């Protein structure tokens, strides 16, 4: 049986994958990043801890462990990578030096290609996460009124263009105006900046790229997203159906009702 190597970043997503993979009887080896990966993941399957940027050590470890299939999941903040390059090992520094640009899509696609060159097979993790994919329709809260629906449609269309440019996956809009666009700071800080600039009642829109490669950087929402929206006094979260992963679903819906935030998803062509 093939052995899966999970390169785990921050958050609940790698934990969910590891739990589901083990429950399906898969042989799993986890490669966690010190100071980034949630430590509870080591209770699920054998785990090796590495520093961010120890590329050669990671590759050598996976080969010695007999890894065939590889999955990359979990958040590693883009700005963290850019700021830490000078501390990376020689293999990682050479890798980044050869990149045409340092956008998230460019980095992640290059990482996948590098793993392929080393004989590994990067696989789509969604078969182990299918229960987390957001279905189309109203997820929580009240059905938006007509004016809010206009902002949702507008925001999702703008977010799709921004995602395609690989700037970010999230935009914040209000009354037909783009208030904030996600950059290096990440979704939560984008939401908070939107609230600072436009006050209460903003609409947060998060989407996938066109022809999203489900092996990496799939949009994720969860309780943390709603907590940031509450601080920003945002009223609606609109996401792309069947291309967005929802973490901690029960807690998420509970918080959405508590904060009176509407969550809705739409298919986008």
C-alpha positions, 0 to 999 in steps of 0.5 A: 500500500502506498504511503502518504506524506502530509506536509502540514501548515497551520490550522485545522485543515491538516488535522482534518485530513490526517484524521480522515486519512487514518480513519480510511486505513491509509498509511500516513507520515506527517511532516510538521513545521515548528512554530506553525503546525498545530501540535495536536496533529502529532497525536494522529499519526507519526510526525517529524518536525522541521524548521520552515525552509529545511527543504533538503531535510524534508525531501531526504526524510520523505525518501527514507520513509518510503513516501510515494503520494504527497499532500500539502495542506494548511496555512503558511502565511505568504509574508512569513515565507518572503521574510524568512527566505534568508534563513532557508537551507541552500536547497530552498534558497536555490529554489526561490532564486529560480522563481520568476515571481514570488506570488503564492500560485507561482511558489506552490506550483513550483513546489509541486513540480520540484516534488515530482522531479524527486519522484513524489506524486502530489495528490488531490486531498479533496476525496478525504475532505469532501464533507467539508466542501460548501454546498450551494445556497444559504449556509447560515442566517437570513436570506439577504435582501435585494441590495445585499444580493447586488453587493454579493454578486458584485463582490464575488465577481471582483474577488474572482478577478483578484484571485485569478491575478493571484493577489488574494482570494478575498475582497470586502465590499459595501454599497457597490464599492470595493473597500479592501482587497486581500494581499500579503496580510491574509483574509482576517486582516483584510476583513478587519481593514474593511471594517476600519475603512467602511464601518459596519455592514460590509460584505466579505467575498471569498473565492477560488481561482478559475480552474482551481487546482484542488491540490493547493491553496483551496479557499477555507473558512471557519469560526476564525473568519466569523470572529474577524467579521464580528470585530469588523461588524461585517454582515454577510460572508459570500463564498464560492460553492463546491470550491470552498472548505468549511472547518468546524461546521457545527461551531461555525453555524453556532457562531454565525447565528450568535453574531447574526452573520449571513453566510451564503454560497454561489456557483461561479462560472 
